[in-house]
């Protein structure tokens, strides 16, 4: 597959759940470029764009989160319910 589009209802782990995930990707020379335009996470939006190089197993990914429920994240990740309030915005580069 050189170009593709996948839709995943839910990606989850013990501390997070991301829903309505669309992944748009293309593959060339064993390098996958992809975009996740808008997935739902903690009542907000999570997006990502980047690449994964299968030649040397490296990645370059930028994540962006907007209007994330801070209490939900603090509860799920740190077991600190009702101690944090407000919306969070963040970017992360891996």
C-alpha positions in Angstrom: 0.0 0.0 0.0 1.5 3.3 -1.1 -1.3 5.6 0.2 -4.0 4.8 2.7 -6.6 6.0 5.1 -7.7 4.1 8.1 -10.4 4.9 10.7 -10.1 3.4 14.2 -12.9 3.8 16.7 -10.7 3.6 19.8 -7.1 3.3 20.8 -6.7 2.7 24.5 -4.3 1.8 27.3 -4.5 1.5 31.1 -4.4 5.3 31.5 -5.8 6.8 28.3 -8.5 6.4 25.6 -8.4 8.1 22.2 -11.5 7.8 20.0 -12.6 8.6 16.4 -9.0 8.3 15.1 -8.5 8.9 11.4 -5.0 8.0 10.0 -3.9 9.2 6.6 -0.6 7.8 5.5 1.7 7.2 2.6 4.7 4.9 2.3 7.8 5.5 0.1 11.2 3.8 0.5 10.1 2.2 3.8 9.3 5.6 5.3 5.7 6.2 6.4 4.5 9.7 6.5 1.2 10.1 8.4 -1.3 12.6 9.7 -4.0 12.1 12.4 -6.0 15.3 11.9 -8.4 15.3 14.9 -9.0 12.5 17.4 -11.0 12.9 20.6 -9.1 12.7 23.9 -10.2 13.8 27.4 -13.1 15.9 26.0 -10.7 17.7 23.6 -8.8 17.2 20.4 -5.5 15.3 19.9 -3.7 15.5 16.5 -0.4 14.2 15.2 1.8 14.3 12.1 5.1 12.8 11.4 7.0 9.9 9.9 8.3 6.5 10.9 11.4 5.2 9.1 11.4 1.4 8.9 15.0 1.4 7.6 16.4 2.5 11.0 13.3 2.3 13.2 13.3 6.0 13.9 10.4 8.4 14.2 9.8 12.1 14.1 6.3 12.9 15.4 4.6 16.1 16.5 1.6 15.8 18.7 -0.8 18.6 19.5 -3.5 18.7 22.2 -6.2 21.3 22.5 -9.0 21.9 25.0 -8.1 18.8 27.0 -9.9 18.3 30.3 -7.1 18.6 32.9 -8.9 16.8 35.6 -9.6 13.8 33.5 -5.8 13.6 32.6 -4.7 14.1 36.2 -7.2 11.4 37.4 -6.2 8.8 34.7 -2.4 9.3 34.8 -1.7 10.3 38.4 -4.8 9.1 40.3 -5.5 12.7 41.5 -9.2 13.1 41.1 -10.8 16.6 41.5 -7.5 18.3 42.3 -6.9 20.0 38.9 -9.4 22.0 36.8 -9.4 23.8 33.5 -8.5 23.0 30.0 -5.0 22.2 28.8 -3.2 22.9 25.5 0.1 21.2 24.7 2.5 20.2 21.9 5.0 17.4 22.1 7.8 16.5 19.7 9.2 12.9 19.7 
